[in-house]
Amino acid sequence: MRRDQACATATSSERGFVIIAVLWILMALSGLAVIFSLYLSGSARALSVNDTALQAEALVSASLELTTYQLLLPGDNARPSHGTFHFRMDNADVVVSFKSEAARIDLNFAPKEVLANLFAGLGAGKAAAQEDADRIIGWRTRPVPGAVNDEEALYGAAGLGYSPRQALFTHVSELALVVGLAPALVDRALPLVTVFNGSSAVDPQIAAPEVIAALPGKTPANSSDVLGGPPPSSNADSANASQPAPAQGDATTAKSAAYRIETTINFSNGRHTASEVVIALGDKEDPYRVLSWQDDVEPRPVLRKRTGL
C-alpha cells in the first residue's frame, strides 16, 4: 500500500511539473507571438513611410520634367518668368509653382548699394546696413596677394573659429557665417537672396517688394523698370561686383537660366509633403540639371520692414 501511494504521489508530482512546463512554453510562445506582431506592425509602417517617400520623390521628379518642358517649349525669348500648374498621378494631387531666380538678389554679384538697401529695408540702421554690405563683399572677394588681409583679421578679432571664404558664396546659408550680421536679419533676408541667379540683374516684375525697393532708384510703384547687368568677370572674382550695375531700361527683361520650383503633394491617405528644387535649364540633350533639392519645406512668408536691428 505504501509503495502504491508513493508511486501515485510521484505520478501526480510529475504531472504537475509537466503542466507547469507546458504553461511556461505556452506563455513563451504567446510572448513571441506578441513580439512578432509588433515587429510586423512596425515593419509595415516603415515600409509605408518608405513607399510614400519614394512616391513623393518620383512625383517631384515628374514636376521638374513638366516644368522644364513648359520653359523650353516656347524658346528663350518667350520663356515665362513664373507660372503654376496642377496634375494628378496615382493617388496624389500635385501643385507646382515655378519662378525665375532673377526674382532674387544674388549674393555673389549684387552691388554694395543693393545689399545695403536690402538690409536697411529689412530693419537695419543705415550705417549698420552699409557695414553688412561691406562684410558680404569681403566674404565673396578674393584677397589681394601679398597685402594685409583685413577681412580675416575682423573674424579673428570677433573670436570666431573660422575665416571668411573670400570666394563666391556656395549656399545662401553661408550668410549666417558673415561676421556682424544679426541672426534675425539673416532670417528675413534668406527668402529674398540666392546664389543661383548668376548675375546682378533683377526682374522687378516677379520680385518681392523688398527686393524692388533695394534697387537703386526703384520702388514697387515703378516695378516695370528693370535693373540689369552682366556678372563680373571670373578674373576679378566678383571684386567689381561692388560697383552698381547700370540700368538697362524697359527694353530688356532680366532673365536667369535658373528656376526655383516648389512642389506640394497631397496624398489621398491624408499625408502631404512639399519640396523646393532649383534647376538650371540646359539644351535638348540635357534639358536641366538640379542645383539644389530640399524636401519637407514649409512656406516661409516674406517679412515686411522692421526696426530695432
Secondary structure, 3 states (H helix, E strand, C coil): CHHHHHHHHHHHHHHHHHHHHHHHHHHHHHHHHHHHHHHHHHHHHHHHHHHHHHHHHHHHHHHHHHHHHHHHCCCCCCCCCEEEEEEEECCEEEEEEEEEHHHCEECCCCCHHHHHHHHHHCCCCHHHHHHHHHHHHHHHCCCCCCCCCHHHHHHHHCCCCCCCCCCCCCCHHHHHHCCCCCHHHHHHHHHHEECCCCCCCECCCCCCHHHHHHCCCCCHHHCCCCECCCCCCCCCCCHHHHCCCCECCCCCCCCCCEEEEEEEEEECCCCEEEEEEEEEECCCCCCEEEEEEEECCCCCCCCCCCCCC
